[in-house]
């Protein structure tokens, strides 16, 4: 089929057949479609949307464009978790070792940060020596030894998605639900899973801010997973303020290790609570526990007895990292940083947080990337000292910044002061889990 014919049909609002979508994905994979032709069809899909059949066809085609992992020789239930991304969202670092410690195999294929949200691979690479570039054989070997592996997407897993996503990012066509579904689910379903838990963020720090659109995305992914034989559940969760106490790669790993050492900060409670919520569904869906309540008890026990930390330690060792951070997480701190508080100029209650502005402030310090090829500074970041609903006095710290210079501090400080809205009346923060879709 000629690319021009398929592009014109979608441009004119027609429904594409399975064969037409297969031809498109084959052209992306084998290079017979030019970038401008791929971009043209993506834009037509963005403007005219895809119906449920087209969404299923493109997810299936992207999944089958590469290798589907086979972990059938690992005699454990296989489960994973995926988040649509948020500021300070580091739950994967806790969930993977915690669930693995309960007897579930977790093949976690993760991504890098882009824009205002961080990426799991970037956080892990703040651990000295940690290797996220694993082959399929290495992933399987590491899972067999410690219960989980955390790696980037290999060239052989959903290769069409890698190309399509880079062009979506370059052509401002990322926020369309059918293509988000296809991108996420083609990679996750290639992991050979029995079950999948999705954390769909909503609020001003999420890629999709509107709760109704987040609900549509959650339902579409749950339906797609079920149609492909993977038991799938989604939690729609709040991203109206940073999750946990820290934002920034090494700082977020530090916070997670402290939690697994049973030494959490006060501001870490939402992070631990959400990690347990998501992990409990993975454990329950894997048949390890009969219900979420029993799963919560099991998971809390694995933190308190040190099993989750030891599983994390084993994984860090196997993936080439410095396991001594498990004994002294302060080793993750960079000694050359300027560390200063940003203080409030008025008294009152924190009524809202522009969470996206917090993410961009860390990005501008060097802790994130605007383009996929950008480098990042693992050491810089932010530590929240207050949260929505809290009372704050003039002169009290809003946050602590970890940066490279006084000039960086002054610029980020102005952005962060305006990100926190402080007023006379008290407000309540939204609950962490807003809805469960299964």
N, C-alpha and C positions, 0 to 999 in steps of 0.2 A: 504494500500500500504506500502511495506517495505521501510524504509528510504534509505537503500542501493540502491534500484532500482532507486529512484528519483535522488539521488546524482549522480549515474553513468550516467544517461541520460543527466543531465546538464553538467557533467564533459566532456562528449563526444560531446558537442555542440548541443544537440537536443533542440527542443522547448517544454517547459513543458505545459501541458494542464491545464485548470481551475481546474479539479479534483486533479491533482498532486499538484498544488500550494495550494489548499484548505487543502489537507492532510498535507502538510508541516506546514502551519500556525496553523492548529488544533493541530499538534504535539508539536509545540512551546508553545501553550497556555495551553494545558493539561499536559505538562511535559513528554509526551511519547517519544519525541525525546531528546537524550542526547546532551549536549552542543557541544561535538566534532562532532556530526552529523549535528547540525545546522550550526556550523562553516564551515564544509566541503561544504555544499550546498551554503552558502554565498560566499565562495571563488570561487566556480564554477560559480556562478552568476556574480561575480566580473570579472573573467577572460573571460567569454564567453558572458557577457552582457545579457540583457533581451530585447525582441522585444516589440513593443507597446502593443500587446495583453497580454503578460506575465506581463508587467508593470501594466496594468489595473487590471489583475486578482489578483496580490499580494496586490495592494492598496486596492481593494475591500475586500479581505480576511482579511487584517490587520484591516481595518475599522470595519468589522463585528465581529472581535475577542472579542469585548467588547461592552460597552454601547454607544449608540448614544443619545446625549442629546436632549431633547424635550423642546423647549422654545415657543411652539405654544400658550401658554396662555399669553405670553408677547406680547401685541398688538403693537409692533414696528418692523420695519425692523431690521434684525440681520446681522451684518457685523463684520469682523475681518481683521487684518493685520498680515502678518508674514514676518520676515526678515531672510535671510540665514546667517546673522551674520557678524559683522565687529567691528573694534576697535573704541570705543566711540559711538557705535550705540545705542542710548537710545530713539529713536523716539516713542516707544510704550508708554512711560511714559507720553508723551504729547498727542499723538494721541487718546488714549482711553478716557480720560476725555473730550477732545476737541470734538470728534465725538459724544460722549454720550450727551454732552451739546446741540447738534444740533437735538436730538431726535432719535438717533440710538442706539439700544441695542448692546453692545460689550462684548461677552463672550470670553475673551482673555485667552487661555490656553498657558502658557509660559514655558520656559526652563531655565536651569542653564548654566553658562559659563563653557567652557571646552577648554583648550589650550589657544590661544592668544586672543580669543574674550570673552566678558562678557556676562552674562545672565540676563534677565529681573528680574527673581526671586531674584537673589543675590542683585541686585540694590535695589529692594523694601524692602528686609530684612535689609538694612542699616537704614531704618526708625525704630526707637525703637518701638517694639511691633507689627510690621506689620506681619500679618499671611497670608501666601500664601498656606497653607495646608487646603484647603476647600473641603467639601463634595459637591456632585452635588446639594443637597438641599440648601446648603449655597450659592453656586454660583448663583443659580436662585433667591434666596431671595435678595442678594446684588444687582443684576442687576435690580430687580424690584424696589429697593429703590433709587439707584443713577445712573442707566443706564449702568454700566459696572462692571465687576469683573476681577481680575487678579490673577490667581491661577496656581498651577502646575498640571501636568497631574495626574489624579487620577488613582488608581489601576484598575479601571473599563473601562477607556478610552484607546482603542487600546493597550491592554496589550501585544500583540505579539510584538509591536514595541519596547517596553521597553527592552525586552529580546534580540531582534535581534540587536538593536542599541548598547547595551553594548558589544555584541560579535563582531560587526563590528569595534567598537573602539579598542577592544583588539587584533584584527587580521589584523589591517591596511587595512580594506576594506570599510572605510567610503566614499571616493570620487568616487562613481559610481552613475551616474545620475538616473537610474531607481530605485535604493534603496533609494536614497535621496528623490525622488518624493514620493515613497510609505510611507516613514517615516513621511515626512511633511504633506502630504495630508490626510493620514489616521487619524491623530490627528485633523487636522483642519476641515475635513468633518464630524467628530464626534461631532462638536459643534452645529449642527443644524442651519447652516448659510443660509442666502439668497445670500450673496455676500462675496467675499474674495479678498483682495488686497495683492499682493506679492512684496516684496522688494528683488530683486535678486542682490547681491553684486558682483562686479567684480573689479579686480585690485590687487595690491600686499598685501593688508590687508585682502582679502577675502579668504574663503576656496576654492573657484573656481576662479583662477586668470585670466584664459583665457576668453576673451569676447565671443568667439564662443561657448565655453562650457556653459557659463552663459546663452547665448541665447537659447541653446538647453534645458537647465534646465527650463528656464522660459516658453518656449513653451510647454514642456511636462506637467508642472504643470497646466498651463492654460487649456490645452486640458483635463486633468484628472478632474479638477474641473467642467468644462462644461459638461463632460460626466456623472458626478454624480449630475447634476442639480443645481450646485452652480455657479452663474455668477462670473467669475474670470478674473482678470486683473493683469499683472505683470509689474513692472517698473525695468529696469536694471539700477543700480545706481553705481556711482563711489566709490571705496574704495581704492584710492591711497594715502590717508592721513587720519588721525583720523577725525571722524565726530564731529564737534563742538569743544568746548574749553577744555573739561575735559575727562579724562579716569580714571576709578576707581569708585567703586560702590557708596559710599556716595557722592563723588564729582559730579557724573553724575546726581544723584537725585537733588543735590543743583542747578546745571545748569538748569535743567528742571523746578524746582519751580521758579527760577528767571525769566525764559521765561514766565511762566504763570502769574507771577506778573507784566509783562510788564517791567521788569528790566533786559533785556538780556545783555550779554557781547558782545563786538565786534566780538569775535571769535565764538559766538553762531549762527551767521546768517545762515551758511549752515545747521545747525541742525534744526532751525526753518523753513527754506525754504523747506527742504525735508519732515519735518513733515506735513507741509501744502500741499505739493504735494500729499502725500499718503492719508492724511485725506480727501482731496478734492475728490479723486476718490471714497472713501468709501461713502461719503455723496451723490455724484452724483449717484452711482450705487444703493443706497438705495432709490432713488426717492425723496430725500429731496430738491435737487437743480436740475435745468434743465440741467446745464452744469458745467464744472470745474470752469469757471470764476465766476459764481454766488456762487458756493461753496466756493471759496477763500474768497469772500467778507463776507459770513456768518461766516466762521471760524475765520477770523481776528477780526470780531466783538465780537466773543465769548471770545477771549483773551483780547481784550481791555476793555470789560465791566466786566471782572472778572468772567464770567460764567464758563469757563474751570477750573479756580483755585478753585471755590467753589465746582464744581463736584469732583475734585481731593480731596479736603478737606473731603467731605462727604464719599468718598470711603475709605480714610485712616482711618477715624473714624470707619466705618463699619467693616473694616478688622483688627481692634485692634491697629492701629498705633497712633503715637503721632501727632495729627493734628496741633499742635503749630508750626511745621516746616513750615507751609504755611504762617505764620506771621513772622517768623524769621528763614529763611532757614540756617543761619549760625550755628544753633543748630546741624546740621548734621556733622559739623567738629569735629574731634577727637583732644582733647587738648594735647595729648601726642606725637605729631608728630614732626619730624625734617622737616622743610620747607625751601628748598634752591633752588636757580636758577642754571640751567645748562647753561653756557655761550658759545657763539661761539668763536672759535679761529681764525676765519678769516672773512673778509668782502666780500660781494657779494650778489648774489640772491639765494634763496632756489629753487633748481631745481628739487629735488625729495625727497620723504620720504620713508624709509623702514618701512611701517606701521606695518607689522607683528613684526618687532623688537621692536617697541613701545609697542605693546600688550604684548610681552614676557617680556619686562622690568617691566611692571606693575605686571605681573604674578609672577616674581621673587621677587618682593617686598612683595608678599603675597596676592595680589589683585585678583588672579585667581587660577585655579587648573589644575594640570596635569592629575589627576585621579578623577573620579566622586566622590569618597569618601573623597577627600581632604577638609580640612577646608579653609576658606579664611579670610583675614583681610579687612573689609569693608572700613576702613579709608584711606588706602594708595592710591596713584595714581599720576597723571600727569596733568599738565595744559599747553597747547600749547601757546607759545608766538609769534609764526610766522607760516607761511603757504607757500605752493608752490607759487612761483612768487614774494614773498615779498623780499624787500631789508633788509639786516641785516649787522650790523657793528661788527667788532671784539670787544668782551666784552659785546655785547648785549645778553640778555637771549634768548635761544632757547625754553626753557620750565622751569616750576617750578615743582620740585619733592616734594611729600608728602610721607615721609618714616619714618622708626622706628629708624634708627641709621646712624651715619656718614659712617660706613662701607657699609651699603646698598646704601647710596647716591653715594659713590665713584664707586661702581660696576655699578649701573644703569646709572650714568653720562657718563661713558665710552661707554656703549652701545648706548645711545641716541645721543651722539656727532657723532658717526659713522653712525647713522640712517638718519641724515640730510645731504644731499649732497648740498654743496654750491659752486657756480661757478660764472664766470664773466658775463655771459649773462642772460638776463631776459627770463622767460618762462611763459606760461599761464597754469593754472590748468585746468583739464578737467571739463566739465559741470557736475553737480550733477546727472542729469537724462540723461542717454545715449540713452535709447530706451524704448518705451512702447509696450508691447505685449498683445493683446487682441483677 
